[in-house]
Amino acid sequence: MSHAIKPRRVSFDWKRTPLHWIPGEPTATHVINVLHLLLPAGERWFVKVFKEALPLVTDERLLKDVKGFMGQEATHSVQHAYVLEHLAEQELDTTAYTRHVEWMFDVLLGERPPLGIPVPRREWLRFRLSLIAAIEHFTAILGDWVLDAAALDEAGTDEVMLDLLRWHGAEEVEHRAVAFDMYQHAGGTGAVRYLRRAEGMVCAWPALVYLWIVGARFLLHHDPQLDGGRYRLKDHRAAARRGLLPSWASLNAAMPRYLRRSYHPSQEGSLRKAVEYLAASPAAQAAAGRPAGRTTAS
């Protein structure tokens, strides 16, 4: 299916979104809120790395997709940064955590290897492309999950936050193959290309789990409406059983799929479902000056 990937204008109004935007569910709320901590810096980093890699792209179709991907990721970064501002207005300042995230992407994974590690520039670029391809595997899975998460509607989740998550998730499904195809195109050939792809996953997934758990602990601990809030795995599992979060088991199971030599991200999610949501998203309708359509999960 031929499909043009392009950024979209969106407009979210956060004035009425409560701190616990899943009513009575601080753990589920803040586990998802970790995305707002990671994505502004992370998606800016995606764009920087892809800009470095653009001269390696010789396929015109891929080049168009990559530029569309970059535009979408830049828009995601900005919109999630607005959520951080809204959290700060509600006395939940995330600066201490986001500084750590920014250091990780800007310094540890910057244009040059850290600590003077002697890695050729082209190989360092290919390694970072492999990390992005691995991360995008999980963002596509999360995107597909949130599009189907009817339990969030049933729990009375704030409509603006749910639209942000589904708009973003739909675009992740829409461009799910771009980072992978970019890596396959620019990541070398043969067994070395596959081994580097596997290396990207082996590095990315444990790092994501660490950042997610530490981020959830940070948010729950600093939540001004909780008295000494704590992240507890049993609370996460209980929320996942109610359909308010993806389970760790489902996310762990996604790793071996990616490691199959025959794997391609087009096997994840439904492009049709994603595009249908993007056409009806209230934020996209608001930016276009049109009445919002129906967007609840099917």
Secondary structure by P-SEA (a helix, b strand, c coil): cbbbbbbbbbbbbccccccccccccaaaaaaaaccccccaaaaaaaaaaaaaaccccccaaaaaaaaaaaaaaaaaaaaaaaaaaaaaaacccaaaaaaaaaaaaaccccccccccccccaaaaaaaaaaaaaaaaaaaaaaaaaaaaccccccccccaaaaaaaaaaaaaaaaccaaaaaaaaacccccaaaaaaaaaaaaacaaaaaaaaaaaaaaaaaaccccccccccaaaaaaaaaacccccaaaaaaaaaaaacccccccccccaaaaaaaaaccaaaaaaacccccccccc
